[in-house]
């Protein structure tokens, strides 16, 4: 069943309300791909903050932090780099990468 634009926008808003940020983003972007001037899609997408769109799972943060805390900077850096590919806006990962580079003398 194909959804019309109004149905997609309602589904996107419902996804955002239930904190399914990625799904909401994809739905808003699908509307904008066909209708770049659609105000509801533009406003909906703008309402999704980058932090919400790039929520790093807690277990991944804990895994990187555990490696870093143990002093295994190379492994922490490797894991953080892998995660950055999937979560490029993660403030946590960028901060920990800075600390890792500093600890390794790569300022």
C-alpha positions in Angstrom: 0.0 0.0 0.0 1.4 3.4 -1.0 1.0 6.3 1.4 0.2 9.8 0.2 2.3 12.8 1.4 -0.1 13.6 4.2 0.0 10.1 5.5 3.8 10.0 5.4 3.9 13.3 7.3 1.5 12.0 10.0 3.6 8.8 10.3 6.8 10.9 10.6 5.2 13.1 13.3 4.1 10.0 15.2 7.5 8.4 14.9 9.1 11.6 16.3 6.6 11.7 19.1 7.4 8.1 20.0 11.2 8.9 19.9 11.9 6.9 16.8 14.1 9.7 15.5 15.7 7.8 12.6 12.4 6.7 11.2 11.0 10.2 11.4 14.0 11.6 9.7 13.8 9.1 6.8 10.1 9.8 6.3 10.6 13.6 6.3 13.5 13.2 3.9 11.5 11.0 1.6 8.8 13.7 1.3 11.5 16.4 0.7 13.1 14.3 -2.0 9.9 14.5 -4.1 8.7 17.9 -2.8 11.6 20.0 -1.6 9.4 23.0 -0.7 7.1 21.0 1.5 6.9 23.2 4.7 5.5 20.5 7.0 8.4 18.2 6.1 11.0 21.0 6.4 9.7 22.0 9.8 9.4 18.4 11.0 12.9 17.7 10.0 14.2 20.9 11.6 12.4 19.9 14.8 14.6 16.8 15.1 17.8 17.9 16.8 21.1 16.4 15.7 21.5 14.9 19.2 18.2 13.0 18.8 19.2 11.8 15.4 22.4 10.4 16.5 21.8 8.6 19.7 24.6 6.3 20.5 23.4 3.2 22.4 24.5 3.2 26.0 26.2 -0.2 25.7 28.4 1.1 23.0 29.4 4.1 25.1 30.1 1.9 28.0 32.3 -0.5 25.9 34.4 2.4 24.6 34.7 4.0 28.0 35.7 0.6 29.6 38.5 0.2 27.1 39.6 3.8 27.7 39.5 3.4 31.5 41.6 0.3 31.3 44.2 2.2 29.4 43.7 0.2 26.2 43.7 3.4 24.1 44.4 1.6 20.8 41.4 -0.7 21.2 39.2 2.2 22.5 40.2 4.3 19.4 39.5 1.4 17.1 36.0 0.8 18.6 35.2 4.5 18.7 36.3 4.9 15.0 34.0 2.1 14.0 31.1 3.6 15.9 31.8 7.1 14.4 31.1 5.6 10.9 27.5 4.9 12.1 27.2 7.9 14.5 29.1 10.8 13.0 27.4 13.4 15.2 28.1 11.7 18.5 29.5 14.2 20.9 30.6 11.4 23.2 32.7 9.7 20.5 34.3 12.9 19.3 35.2 13.8 22.9 36.6 10.3 23.6 38.6 10.3 20.3 40.2 13.6 21.4 41.1 12.1 24.8 42.5 9.0 23.1 44.6 11.0 20.6 45.9 13.2 23.5 46.8 10.0 25.5 48.6 8.6 22.5 50.5 11.9 22.0 48.8 12.6 18.7 47.6 16.1 19.4 
